[in-house]
Structure formats: C-alpha cells, structure tokens
C-alpha cells in the first residue's frame, strides 16, 4: 500500500470506530450527508432555474417567443 492509501485507511478506520461506538457521531455523519445532498440540490436548482444565467435566459426567451406566436395565431384565427 502507498502512503496515501494508508492515511485514508487510518482516517476511515477511525471514523468507523467512532460511528460504531458513539451514537451521536453516527447521527452527525447522517446529518452531514443530508447537508451535502441539500447543498448539491440547491446548487443544481440555481444553475438550471436562476434567470441571471444566460442559458436559462435563452430558454425563457424561446419559450416566451413560442407562446407569443401561439397567441398571435389564435387571435388571427378568431378574426
């Protein structure tokens, strides 16, 4: 094993020991996992839906243009 693998093995071994011996550490690890998942989902949502993002602006523009064309077509058909 290399030195970095040994260090990782030692860190995870100590973490597993603490998780198995103390219930509060197990809860902490669970909460940290949920926190990381929440932050990832928040960043993904902001990237895909925030209007200041140029790609999202373009998508909104195209959708609005298509909607406007449908409305104009329906108005012209009623006349």
N, C-alpha and C positions, 0 to 999 in steps of 0.2 A: 504494500500500500504506500501511496505517496504521502507526503506530509499534509497536504490539504485534505486528503480523504480521511486521514487520522483525526485531524482537527474537527471536521464535520461529524465524524462518527462520535467523537467525545462530546460535542455540543448536543447532538440529538440524543445521545445516550443519557446525558444529564437531564435533558428536558423530559424524556420519557420517564426517568426515575422520579422526577418531581411531579409529573402528571399522575403516576400511579400511587404516589404516597400522599399527595395533598389534593383534596377535592377542589379547593379554591384555585389552584393552578390549572386544573382541568377546565374549570369554568372560564378562567382568564384566556386560555387558548381558544376555547369556543367563541368567546366574545371577540377576540382579535380576528378570528376567521370571518365572523359575520361583519365586522367593521371593514375589513379589507374587501369583502364581496360588495358591501354597500358603496364604498368609495369607487370601486371599479364600475358598478352600475351607474352611479351618478356621473362619472366622467364620460361614460359611453353615451348616456342620455344627452348630456350637454353637447357632445360632439355631433350627435345626429339631429338635435332639435333646436339648438340655440340660433336665433335669427342673425346674429352677427357673423356667423360662419358663412363664407362666400358660397360654398357648395349648397348649403341649406337655403340661402337667399335665391340661388338659381332655381332650385327645386320649387320653392314657393312661387317664384315668378312664372315658371312654366305652368304650374297648376292653376294659378290665377288667370293666365292667358287662355288656357283651355276652357275654364269656367266662363270667362267673358265671351268667348266665341260661341259657346252653347247658349248663353243668354241672348246674345245678338241674333242668333239663328232662330230661337224661339220667338223673339219679338218680331222679326221679319215674317215668320210664318203666320202669325196672328193678324198681320195687316192685310 
